[in-house]
Amino acid sequence: MGLIEKEDKFLFGIEAKEGPFKGKWRLLGGKLEGNENAEEAMVRESMEEACVEVKVIDFLGEMKGEVGDIIVKMCHSRWISGVPAPAVREIKTLKWFTLEEAKRLDKDNISAKALDLFEKKQISI
């Protein structure tokens, strides 16, 4: 899972799948497939969920997921190309937000924690 940044804005999508996060804004991401690492999964999931090409530039950390016993690895990526188009089965809407706008969104806790990690890392640099 991770932040996708373009011109100081971050891409969020509204969760479309049934579950505890349906209707909430969230960052893009998903499960590892096969032998891929977190960076490869972020690149693949960005294309699958939003039709955008990204390059992972940093790892923000990892945290325990909210559903099940999973560990979420959080990436910071830069947008390379593509016009965001939501994957209908997973994402209802996609939109770019500034950091301040993103903080005010009704979002899942993992996305909120990712924003906090990102902000703390930027402050400490």
C-alpha positions as CSV (number, residue, x, y, z in Angstrom):
1,M,0.0,0.0,0.0
2,G,1.2,3.5,-0.5
3,L,1.1,7.1,-1.2
4,I,1.3,8.1,-4.9
5,E,2.5,11.7,-5.3
6,K,2.1,14.0,-8.2
7,E,2.9,17.7,-7.9
8,D,2.5,17.7,-4.1
9,K,-0.8,15.9,-4.3
10,F,-1.7,12.4,-3.3
11,L,-4.0,9.9,-5.0
12,F,-6.9,8.4,-3.0
13,G,-9.7,6.2,-4.0
14,I,-13.1,5.5,-2.5
15,E,-13.4,1.8,-1.5
16,A,-16.1,0.1,-3.6
17,K,-15.9,-3.5,-2.3
18,E,-18.2,-4.7,0.5
19,G,-16.5,-4.6,3.9
20,P,-15.7,-2.4,6.8
21,F,-14.0,0.3,4.6
22,K,-16.6,0.6,1.8
23,G,-17.3,4.2,1.0
24,K,-14.1,5.4,2.8
25,W,-11.2,7.1,1.0
26,R,-8.1,4.9,0.9
27,L,-4.6,4.7,-0.5
28,L,-4.0,2.2,-3.3
29,G,-2.4,-1.2,-2.7
30,G,-3.0,-4.9,-2.2
31,K,-1.5,-8.3,-1.5
32,L,1.8,-9.6,-2.8
33,E,1.4,-12.1,-5.6
34,G,3.9,-14.9,-6.3
35,N,7.5,-13.9,-5.5
36,E,7.0,-10.2,-5.9
37,N,8.3,-7.7,-3.3
38,A,6.5,-4.7,-1.9
39,E,7.8,-2.3,-4.6
40,E,6.7,-4.6,-7.4
41,A,3.3,-5.1,-5.8
42,M,2.8,-1.3,-5.5
43,V,3.7,-0.8,-9.1
44,R,1.3,-3.6,-10.2
45,E,-1.6,-2.5,-7.9
46,S,-1.3,1.1,-9.0
47,M,-1.8,0.0,-12.6
48,E,-4.6,-2.5,-11.7
49,E,-6.6,-0.1,-9.4
50,A,-6.0,3.2,-11.1
51,C,-4.3,2.8,-14.5
52,V,-1.3,4.8,-13.4
53,E,2.4,4.0,-13.7
54,V,4.4,4.8,-10.6
55,K,8.0,4.5,-9.4
56,V,8.5,3.7,-5.7
57,I,11.0,6.2,-4.2
58,D,10.9,5.3,-0.5
59,F,9.6,2.9,2.1
60,L,7.8,4.6,5.0
61,G,7.6,1.6,7.2
62,E,5.2,-1.2,8.1
63,M,2.2,-1.7,10.3
64,K,-0.3,-4.3,11.4
65,G,-3.3,-4.4,9.2
66,E,-6.8,-3.8,10.5
67,V,-8.4,-7.0,9.1
68,G,-6.8,-10.3,9.7
69,D,-3.2,-10.9,10.7
70,I,-1.4,-9.0,8.0
71,I,1.6,-6.7,7.8
72,V,1.2,-3.7,5.6
73,K,4.3,-2.3,4.0
74,M,3.9,1.3,3.2
75,C,5.6,2.9,0.1
76,H,6.0,6.4,-1.2
77,S,5.7,6.5,-5.0
78,R,5.9,9.1,-7.7
79,W,3.4,9.2,-10.5
80,I,5.1,8.6,-13.9
81,S,2.2,8.5,-16.3
82,G,-1.5,7.7,-16.9
83,V,-4.8,9.4,-16.2
84,P,-6.4,7.9,-13.1
85,A,-9.3,5.6,-13.9
86,P,-10.8,3.5,-11.1
87,A,-11.0,-0.2,-11.3
88,V,-14.7,-0.6,-10.9
89,R,-14.7,-3.7,-8.8
90,E,-12.4,-2.1,-6.1
91,I,-12.4,1.7,-6.4
92,K,-15.4,3.8,-6.9
93,T,-13.7,7.2,-7.4
94,L,-10.1,8.5,-7.7
95,K,-9.0,12.0,-6.8
96,W,-5.8,13.9,-6.1
97,F,-5.6,15.7,-2.7
98,T,-3.0,18.0,-1.0
99,L,-1.6,16.7,2.3
100,E,-3.8,19.0,4.3
101,E,-6.9,18.0,2.3
102,A,-6.1,14.3,2.7
103,K,-5.8,14.6,6.4
104,R,-9.5,15.7,6.5
105,L,-10.9,12.9,4.4
106,D,-13.1,10.1,5.9
107,K,-10.5,7.4,5.4
108,D,-9.4,4.1,6.8
109,N,-7.0,4.0,9.7
110,I,-4.1,2.5,7.7
111,S,-4.3,5.3,5.2
112,A,-4.3,7.8,8.1
113,K,-1.3,6.2,9.6
114,A,0.5,6.3,6.3
115,L,0.0,10.0,6.0
116,D,1.3,10.4,9.5
117,L,4.4,8.4,8.7
118,F,5.0,10.4,5.5
119,E,4.6,13.7,7.3
120,K,7.0,12.7,10.2
121,K,9.6,11.5,7.7
122,Q,9.4,14.8,5.7
123,I,9.7,16.9,8.9
124,S,12.8,14.9,10.1
125,I,14.7,15.2,6.8
